C-alpha cells in the first residue's frame, strides 16, 4: 500500500508544484523525506522572506506555489508577508507541519492548537485533516482552492500522517482536474455592451488582475477602441497599462474625495480586475460625482460583494474585454505618441534625487526589465521617470506590508530567468526581508538590487504631516551600511555616490545577484 507521503508527492508533481519555498522545522521533515528528483527546495532564512519569495514566484509564473511552514511559530512568522499575497490574490499553498496526533490534544511542544484558526481570516481556506487517510484529498483541495479562489490556502498535517498507509481510493486524486470559466451569459453581455455603448465619456479603471491574468495588451486595445482615459486602481501592486501611454492618467488617488474628483465629467466608470476601491488615506466625500455610474467586472466574488457603490459583474475580465472589443467600433483617431519623460529633478543637498536614480535605471537597464519596488516615499518620483510598456514590468507589496521587495524580487527572478529583474527598495523596508539575499546568493539568482538609503522612514514622515503628528519618535534609522550586510550574505555590493557612477555600475554585466547602495534625498510619495 502506498504511503500518504508518496501519494502527496505524486499529486504535487502532476500539478506542477515542484518548487517548494520553505524554512523547515522538525514537524516538516517527514514530508520532505524522499522528495522526487524533479523537486527543488528553496530555503529561506525567515518565513516572512519565504512567503514573499513564493509570492513573487507565483505572480511571475502565473502558477500556484507550495510553501512549507513550521507549525504555529513558522506560520505566525509568515502572517505579515501573507497579507500582501492575499491582497495580490496570489495562489499560494501553505503546507504546515503539526505535532503527531496523540500530542496535539495535550498541547505538547510544537503542537499548533487549532491550526486552521491561526491563519483565518487571511487565507481563503484552511484545514487540518481529521485522519491520515484524508490527507491526499485535503492536499488536493488546498491546491484547487488556491487556484480557484486565487488566494492562499493553508493545510496543517500531523507529521505522523505522512508515513501512514492509505487505501486504493487515495490515488484517485492523481487524476483530478478542477477548472473555472466565467463568461457572461447573453443577457449579461448585452446589458454591459449597452451600458458602455451609451456612455458619452467613459473612463476605465484597471486593477492588478489585468496584468496578472495576461490582459495588459488587450487593455491597451480596449482603451484605444473606446477612446477612454485610463486610471490604474489605487493601492497598485501590478501595472495594468503602459504608464506613458497618451490615455494613461496615472494611479487613482487612494482617498474617497480625490478619487471622486478624478471622475468628474465622466458618465461611466468601468472597473476591470480591481476592487472598488482599496482606499488608503481617509479623505471622506462622495463616492462618485452626480450622474456618474460605476460598473465593476471582477473574477473576485468577495470584492464584488463588499464594494460600497456601483453594479458588479462577477466574470472573467478576459471574456468581458473580448466582448467589448468585438462590439465597439474601431476608433477613428490614433492614440498618439507616448508622453516624453521629463528631465529628472536634482537634489539640493547631499545625495541623489530619487528621480536621478530612476532615470539611470530607465536608461541603463534593458527595456524589458521587471521591477519589484518597495520604496514608498519615492512613489511620485518613480512614476515621473519610468517608462514601462510591457506586461509583468511592475510588482509592489499589495497590502503595503514591508518585507516583500527583496524576497519578492528573488522569487520573480527565479520564475522568469528569461527576463532581467531589478529590486528597488528603501533602507527602511530592506531590513524586513534582508535574509533573502542569502537565498539569492545560494541560487546565483540574476538580480540587481538598488537600495535607496535616506536614513529615515520617509513615507511615515509624510503620513505624520497628514495626520498632524510631526514629532513621532522612531522614524530615523541612521548608520546602516547594506553593502557590508550584503557581502556577509554572499552578495557582491558597492556604494555609488553619483549618477554617472550609478549608470556605469548598472551597465556592467553580472550573472548573479548584486547590490548597489545609493544615498538619496528625502522625498514624499505624492
Phi and psi in degrees as a GROMACS rama.xvg file:
@    title "Ramachandran Plot"
@    xaxis  label "Phi"
@    yaxis  label "Psi"
@TYPE xy
-73.1382  157.808  UNK-2
-89.0857  161.968  UNK-3
-55.4724  -44.7137  UNK-4
-59.1379  -45.0286  UNK-5
-63.2858  -43.3878  UNK-6
-65.5153  -41.3824  UNK-7
-62.7637  -45.8414  UNK-8
-60.6097  -42.6411  UNK-9
-65.0978  -40.8209  UNK-10
-63.0905  -47.8632  UNK-11
-60.8704  -37.7139  UNK-12
-64.5449  -43.8087  UNK-13
-65.763  -30.3368  UNK-14
-85.3033  -3.84459  UNK-15
81.2444  14.4272  UNK-16
-93.8322  66.6285  UNK-17
-105.577  -6.06249  UNK-18
-99.3337  119.912  UNK-19
-116.067  122.139  UNK-20
-97.9422  132.722  UNK-21
-167.871  171.755  UNK-22
-142.799  92.405  UNK-23
-78.3573  154.937  UNK-24
-121.931  -171.268  UNK-25
-63.1457  -36.9596  UNK-26
-65.4791  -20.8453  UNK-27
-93.2782  -15.9903  UNK-28
-60.346  -40.097  UNK-29
-61.7605  -32.5947  UNK-30
-68.4273  -37.419  UNK-31
-77.3958  -13.5299  UNK-32
-63.5769  133.358  UNK-33
66.3949  32.7261  UNK-34
-56.8343  135.27  UNK-35
-58.4905  158.643  UNK-36
-60.6512  -28.7775  UNK-37
-79.2668  -3.36991  UNK-38
-84.2059  150.458  UNK-39
-127.663  123.018  UNK-40
-100.738  120.065  UNK-41
-104.145  107.79  UNK-42
-82.8925  130.333  UNK-43
-114.604  155.514  UNK-44
-92.8638  -2.22475  UNK-45
-154.22  143.287  UNK-46
-63.6074  -29.257  UNK-47
-61.6105  -44.0837  UNK-48
-67.3672  -36.7331  UNK-49
-59.8567  -50.2607  UNK-50
-65.9151  -39.4112  UNK-51
-66.0593  -39.8228  UNK-52
-61.7234  -45.3544  UNK-53
-63.9769  -37.7831  UNK-54
-59.0816  -50.5745  UNK-55
-61.4696  -42.1291  UNK-56
-62.3393  -46.3263  UNK-57
-66.8786  -40.9172  UNK-58
-63.3322  -44.1123  UNK-59
-72.9445  -31.7245  UNK-60
-89.086  -22.8551  UNK-61
75.8886  17.6776  UNK-62
-127.644  152.882  UNK-63
-60.5001  150.724  UNK-64
-133.436  142.819  UNK-65
-90.2883  133.94  UNK-66
-121.236  129.095  UNK-67
-104.913  115.609  UNK-68
-118.478  157.209  UNK-69
-101.128  103.587  UNK-70
44.9922  -146.117  UNK-71
-74.3237  -38.912  UNK-72
-66.059  -47.5133  UNK-73
-66.8284  -38.5429  UNK-74
-63.9357  -41.9884  UNK-75
-62.8407  -41.4289  UNK-76
-61.4817  -26.258  UNK-77
-83.9893  -12.8394  UNK-78
-61.7545  -40.1771  UNK-79
-60.8315  -47.7181  UNK-80
-66.9245  -28.8881  UNK-81
-65.1561  -29.0609  UNK-82
-60.2109  -37.7715  UNK-83
-67.1289  -41.7236  UNK-84
-63.9549  -36.7558  UNK-85
-65.5181  -47.037  UNK-86
-66.7776  -29.5204  UNK-87
-84.1611  -3.90085  UNK-88
58.0034  49.0211  UNK-89
-90.6295  128.354  UNK-90
-82.7435  77.6761  UNK-91
-91.5202  141.405  UNK-92
-109.652  106.731  UNK-93
-94.0892  113.676  UNK-94
-111.641  112.641  UNK-95
-111.396  145.694  UNK-96
-81.2883  147.535  UNK-97
-129.203  154.757  UNK-98
-57.7276  165.054  UNK-99
-59.8052  151.201  UNK-100
-55.1325  -44.5716  UNK-101
-64.8155  -16.1228  UNK-102
-96.2706  -8.26031  UNK-103
-72.0728  -47.4656  UNK-104
-59.1384  -46.6607  UNK-105
-73.612  1.16763  UNK-106
57.1226  51.3965  UNK-107
-63.0779  161.796  UNK-108
-55.6993  136.896  UNK-109
73.0143  11.5343  UNK-110
-80.8151  136.666  UNK-111
-100.958  104.867  UNK-112
-73.7663  121.383  UNK-113
53.2623  59.3075  UNK-114
-56.0603  -43.1177  UNK-115
-60.4994  -36.0783  UNK-116
-65.379  -28.476  UNK-117
-59.0522  -36.3189  UNK-118
-93.3668  -11.4938  UNK-119
-82.6645  146.491  UNK-120
-94.7432  14.8788  UNK-121
-66.4185  -50.9345  UNK-122
-77.7648  158.739  UNK-123
-78.9803  -22.4957  UNK-124
-156.224  139.562  UNK-125
-146.792  141.807  UNK-126
-160.065  163.511  UNK-127
-133.532  119.965  UNK-128
-57.9663  144.675  UNK-129
-73.1778  -21.2742  UNK-130
-154.658  163.786  UNK-131
-61.4186  -36.5668  UNK-132
-58.1574  -26.9293  UNK-133
-89.874  -3.97868  UNK-134
-61.0371  -48.0931  UNK-135
-59.0819  -42.922  UNK-136
-63.6815  -43.3947  UNK-137
-64.6859  -37.6302  UNK-138
-64.068  -41.597  UNK-139
-61.4274  -41.8787  UNK-140
-62.57  -40.3623  UNK-141
-59.0559  -43.7771  UNK-142
-64.7486  -45.2387  UNK-143
-70.584  -37.2431  UNK-144
-61.7293  -45.1795  UNK-145
-61.6371  -41.6255  UNK-146
-70.9513  -45.1339  UNK-147
-71.8577  -41.893  UNK-148
-83.5919  -15.5959  UNK-149
49.6129  56.9899  UNK-150
-155.472  146.592  UNK-151
-57.1436  143.562  UNK-152
-122.053  151.506  UNK-153
-131.015  130.661  UNK-154
-131.943  123.716  UNK-155
-101.877  127.749  UNK-156
-127.623  119.763  UNK-157
-56.2723  136.399  UNK-158
-72.7181  -15.6859  UNK-159
-77.4399  -11.6363  UNK-160
-68.4758  -30.9389  UNK-161
-64.6397  -30.5148  UNK-162
-91.3227  -4.94852  UNK-163
-68.0261  145.571  UNK-164
-83.7803  146.863  UNK-165
-124.916  157.764  UNK-166
-78.1897  -178.173  UNK-167
-66.9065  -23.4989  UNK-168
-66.4577  -25.0554  UNK-169
-61.8522  -32.8254  UNK-170
-71.1801  -8.32564  UNK-171
-62.8257  -24.6612  UNK-172
-67.5171  -21.1478  UNK-173
-64.2478  -28.6849  UNK-174
-101.621  9.87725  UNK-175
-76.2659  148.35  UNK-176
-143.557  132.135  UNK-177
-129.068  122.944  UNK-178
-128.618  165.124  UNK-179
-136.615  137.669  UNK-180
-127.92  144.22  UNK-181
-138.915  58.8678  UNK-182
-91.8  130.621  UNK-183
-61.0055  146.279  UNK-184
-74.5114  176.933  UNK-185
-60.6303  -42.9025  UNK-186
-68.4674  -42.9118  UNK-187
-61.8964  -43.3893  UNK-188
-64.1456  -40.7013  UNK-189
-64.4402  -43.7273  UNK-190
-60.6298  -43.5707  UNK-191
-65.0993  -45.0723  UNK-192
-61.3837  -41.7787  UNK-193
-63.05  -40.67  UNK-194
-59.0493  -49.1412  UNK-195
-69.8375  -40.7959  UNK-196
-65.6012  -33.2073  UNK-197
-79.2876  -16.3348  UNK-198
-69.7793  133.76  UNK-199
-83.2569  -37.415  UNK-200
-137.325  76.2301  UNK-201
-75.8415  154.133  UNK-202
-132.206  139.851  UNK-203
-98.9858  139.638  UNK-204
-121.34  116.71  UNK-205
-109.753  134.985  UNK-206
-101.372  176.024  UNK-207
-61.2793  -24.1596  UNK-208
-61.5954  -26.4618  UNK-209
-61.4708  -45.1046  UNK-210
-72.8644  -41.5816  UNK-211
-61.8001  -30.292  UNK-212
-98.5762  12.0802  UNK-213
74.1253  30.5309  UNK-214
-109.829  14.3385  UNK-215
-55.1777  -54.0326  UNK-216
-68.8911  -35.2346  UNK-217
-64.9914  -35.834  UNK-218
-65.3036  -37.5501  UNK-219
-62.1361  -45.8276  UNK-220
-61.5761  -39.6574  UNK-221
-66.1331  -46.1157  UNK-222
-60.8516  -40.8398  UNK-223
-69.597  -37.6082  UNK-224
-65.8366  -41.0161  UNK-225
-83.5179  -9.73137  UNK-226
53.0121  43.0358  UNK-227
-106.987  140.336  UNK-228
-67.7873  157.218  UNK-229
-128.568  129.548  UNK-230
-110.178  145.333  UNK-231
-84.851  142.01  UNK-232
-61.3439  148.762  UNK-233
-64.1422  162.042  UNK-234
56.2197  51.425  UNK-235
-71.233  130.243  UNK-236
-117.12  -15.7918  UNK-237
-139.281  143.641  UNK-238
-86.6897  117.885  UNK-239
-95.9584  3.8266  UNK-240
-160.95  144.669  UNK-241
-58.902  127.753  UNK-242
-77.2904  -9.02259  UNK-243
-112.148  10.7387  UNK-244
-62.3119  142.674  UNK-245
-61.3666  -20.3885  UNK-246
-93.2394  -5.25353  UNK-247
-81.2736  131.794  UNK-248
-106.538  -6.14174  UNK-249
113.272  -167.582  UNK-250
-88.8005  127.512  UNK-251
-58.973  134.549  UNK-252
-56.1046  142.196  UNK-253
-92.025  41.4119  UNK-254
-137.645  149.711  UNK-255
-62.4384  -50.9422  UNK-256
-64.2657  -49.1575  UNK-257
-67.7062  -30.0487  UNK-258
-66.5591  -41.7914  UNK-259
-59.5266  -43.0526  UNK-260
-61.9341  -34.5194  UNK-261
-66.0125  -22.7369  UNK-262
-92.2816  -0.415259  UNK-263
-55.9651  135.282  UNK-264
88.0311  -3.31455  UNK-265
-109.164  135.595  UNK-266
-93.2044  -14.9183  UNK-267
-140.334  129.825  UNK-268
-109.387  114.063  UNK-269
-104.297  111.552  UNK-270
-100.208  122.89  UNK-271
-120.732  121.169  UNK-272
67.9865  38.3483  UNK-273
-153.411  152.233  UNK-274
-68.7168  164.286  UNK-275
-117.224  105.857  UNK-276
-116.042  163.163  UNK-277
-89.0975  80.4233  UNK-278
-69.0389  159.295  UNK-279
-127.113  -71.2533  UNK-280
-67.9382  137.236  UNK-281
-83.3986  94.4912  UNK-282
-127.721  83.4968  UNK-283
-68.438  158.705  UNK-284
168.49  -166.052  UNK-285
-69.7474  146.961  UNK-286
-70.6135  -40.7847  UNK-287
-137.562  152.146  UNK-288
-64.8799  159.141  UNK-289
-57.3393  129.104  UNK-290
85.5477  1.98575  UNK-291
-97.8956  131.405  UNK-292
-104.768  151.763  UNK-293
-125.721  132.116  UNK-294
-124.695  125.2  UNK-295
-108.466  132.01  UNK-296
-119.243  119.784  UNK-297
-151.349  150.46  UNK-298
-88.7893  -1.77976  UNK-299
-95.269  100.196  UNK-300
-61.1593  -35.8164  UNK-301
-63.8738  -42.0441  UNK-302
-63.3619  -37.9259  UNK-303
-66.4335  -40.7573  UNK-304
-69.0057  -35.5288  UNK-305
-91.0459  -3.79188  UNK-306
-60.7353  139.165  UNK-307
-85.1915  -5.07389  UNK-308
-156.886  153.095  UNK-309
91.1042  174.594  UNK-310
-93.0988  155.514  UNK-311
-137.853  141.068  UNK-312
-122.197  116.37  UNK-313
-85.4586  101.996  UNK-314
-157.252  167.216  UNK-315
-70.5885  117.965  UNK-316
-56.1457  -30.2577  UNK-317
-61.7091  -44.0332  UNK-318
-65.5347  -37.8951  UNK-319
-70.2282  -43.4912  UNK-320
-61.4654  -42.315  UNK-321
-61.2423  -40.7169  UNK-322
-62.7706  -45.7074  UNK-323
-67.3933  -35.963  UNK-324
-65.3417  -35.9983  UNK-325
-70.0941  -33.232  UNK-326
-91.5929  -24.9512  UNK-327
-83.271  136.353  UNK-328
-68.2756  154.422  UNK-329
-63.4258  141.171  UNK-330
-71.1127  139.448  UNK-331
-83.4851  -12.6929  UNK-332
-112.791  132.809  UNK-333
-67.7521  156.393  UNK-334
-65.8635  -28.2011  UNK-335
92.6816  171.912  UNK-336
-73.1302  155.802  UNK-337
-67.9959  146.976  UNK-338
-68.6202  138.637  UNK-339
-71.0859  157.238  UNK-340
-87.1651  130.327  UNK-341
-71.4151  160.351  UNK-342
-60.6872  137.596  UNK-343
-67.9944  143.093  UNK-344
-67.97  153.723  UNK-345
-115.844  155.13  UNK-346
-84.8367  144.068  UNK-347
-79.9064  -33.3907  UNK-348
-103.207  -153.921  UNK-349
-70.0906  154.362  UNK-350
87.1761  160.373  UNK-351
-83.0024  150.625  UNK-352
-72.6175  139.381  UNK-353
-52.3092  -30.2477  UNK-354
-62.6614  -33.5871  UNK-355
-66.4625  -37.4208  UNK-356
-65.3546  -45.8402  UNK-357
-70.4075  -33.6481  UNK-358
-62.4667  -38.6981  UNK-359
-65.6595  -41.5595  UNK-360
-60.77  -46.6778  UNK-361
-60.3317  -41.297  UNK-362
-82.5086  -33.7984  UNK-363
-95.1171  -29.2756  UNK-364
-91.3361  156.588  UNK-365
-58.3353  153.278  UNK-366
-64.607  -24.4355  UNK-367
-95.6929  17.1191  UNK-368
-61.0724  136.549  UNK-369
-96.1331  125.752  UNK-370
-106.124  129.938  UNK-371
-108.929  114.586  UNK-372
-113.944  131.175  UNK-373
-147.067  64.6264  UNK-374
-137.787  81.2944  UNK-375
-68.6245  -30.3273  UNK-376
-74.0121  -10.3919  UNK-377
-107.405  19.1238  UNK-378
-57.6334  -46.906  UNK-379
-63.5182  -41.7714  UNK-380
-63.2399  -38.2401  UNK-381
-58.6263  -52.0681  UNK-382
-72.7311  -23.3671  UNK-383
-70.0699  -30.6603  UNK-384
-103.91  -23.105  UNK-385
-86.4753  152.727  UNK-386
-133.559  91.52  UNK-387
-110.191  114.169  UNK-388
-119.837  4.67312  UNK-389
-121.129  150.668  UNK-390
-59.6482  153.349  UNK-391
65.3517  29.5539  UNK-392
-92.9611  -11.3623  UNK-393
-145.178  130.375  UNK-394
-133.452  139.295  UNK-395
-145.521  149.044  UNK-396
-59.7507  113.742  UNK-397
-65.4333  -31.158  UNK-398
-101.719  4.7686  UNK-399
79.4048  7.35406  UNK-400
-79.4138  121.988  UNK-401
-67.4773  149.418  UNK-402
112.665  -0.270161  UNK-403
-84.2694  -35.8592  UNK-404
-54.662  -61.4066  UNK-405
-65.4016  -55.5781  UNK-406
-66.0301  -35.4806  UNK-407
-59.3066  -40.0985  UNK-408
-66.2514  -37.0914  UNK-409
-61.1431  -44.3658  UNK-410
-64.1735  -43.1124  UNK-411
-61.1341  -44.5015  UNK-412
-65.6871  -35.1721  UNK-413
-70.1199  -34.2591  UNK-414
-77.1277  -28.4012  UNK-415
-125.371  69.1622  UNK-416
-66.5172  -11.5314  UNK-417
-83.8403  0.0130318  UNK-418
-135.993  137.959  UNK-419
-64.5742  142.632  UNK-420
-131.432  135.323  UNK-421
-130.012  135.817  UNK-422
-100.017  130.119  UNK-423
-117.35  105.279  UNK-424
-130.694  150.915  UNK-425
-88.7935  163.927  UNK-426
-68.8193  -26.0056  UNK-427
-69.4164  -47.3446  UNK-428
-76.1674  -27.8092  UNK-429
-58.5287  -34.3454  UNK-430
-63.6419  -24.9196  UNK-431
-74.2686  -24.684  UNK-432
-130.685  24.7896  UNK-433
-62.1174  -28.6765  UNK-434
-65.7508  -15.2462  UNK-435
-63.0714  -21.0803  UNK-436
-61.2191  -35.3855  UNK-437
-63.0692  -44.1349  UNK-438
-63.2245  -41.5728  UNK-439
-60.3211  -41.1959  UNK-440
-67.8576  -43.0724  UNK-441
-63.7081  -35.2267  UNK-442
-99.1306  5.40418  UNK-443
51.6682  46.2069  UNK-444
-70.9316  125.209  UNK-445
-75.0431  93.5209  UNK-446
-140.585  133.183  UNK-447
-102.667  121.66  UNK-448
-106.773  119.65  UNK-449
-107.813  112.425  UNK-450
-105.253  117.044  UNK-451
-90.8898  116.38  UNK-452
-109.969  112.968  UNK-453
-121.333  2.02715  UNK-454
75.1892  15.8742  UNK-455
-156.153  164.708  UNK-456
-85.9694  88.9212  UNK-457
-63.0851  -41.0215  UNK-458
-64.3179  -36.1737  UNK-459
-68.0369  -36.6364  UNK-460
-61.0735  -41.9723  UNK-461
-63.7304  -43.3438  UNK-462
-66.3784  -33.1887  UNK-463
-58.1398  -38.4028  UNK-464
-65.9363  -41.7539  UNK-465
-63.7606  -36.7811  UNK-466
-93.7145  1.96883  UNK-467
70.3779  34.4335  UNK-468
-126.439  73.8536  UNK-469
-78.4013  -12.2478  UNK-470
-116.505  27.2514  UNK-471
-66.9548  138.763  UNK-472
-80.226  168.737  UNK-473
77.0514  24.6499  UNK-474
-101.229  -10.471  UNK-475
-104.862  142.357  UNK-476
-136.053  66.181  UNK-477
-76.2939  163.902  UNK-478
83.5077  13.659  UNK-479
-93.8786  127.604  UNK-480
-119.315  99.9859  UNK-481
-76.7916  -15.0992  UNK-482
-65.6806  -40.498  UNK-483
-71.5524  -37.3048  UNK-484
-63.0706  -47.0875  UNK-485
-60.9046  -44.1036  UNK-486
-63.3246  -33.1625  UNK-487
-64.9632  -29.8152  UNK-488
-86.4706  -5.13682  UNK-489
97.8459  14.9572  UNK-490
-106.042  122.614  UNK-491
-58.6029  137.675  UNK-492
-146.256  153.985  UNK-493
-152.036  155.123  UNK-494
-100.761  122.799  UNK-495
-108.193  142.267  UNK-496
-113.125  -12.0127  UNK-497
-146.724  169.762  UNK-498
-64.8128  -37.9268  UNK-499
-64.1728  -43.2381  UNK-500
-65.2557  -37.0073  UNK-501
-64.3416  -45.1112  UNK-502
-62.0083  -40.9278  UNK-503
-65.7047  -40.9474  UNK-504
-65.7148  -40.5098  UNK-505
-65.2163  -30.9602  UNK-506
-75.671  -15.4619  UNK-507
-70.4398  141.341  UNK-508
-81.2387  139.585  UNK-509
-143.769  144.004  UNK-510
-107.892  13.8108  UNK-511
-145.027  -166.979  UNK-512
-76.7931  153.449  UNK-513
-150.583  154.86  UNK-514
-128.567  130.571  UNK-515
-117.425  118.277  UNK-516
-97.3897  129.976  UNK-517
-129.913  126.251  UNK-518
-77.5322  131.023  UNK-519
-130.469  156.544  UNK-520
-76.248  152.904  UNK-521
-73.9531  129.225  UNK-522
-129.313  175.423  UNK-523
-113.926  157.725  UNK-524
-62.6966  -24.352  UNK-525
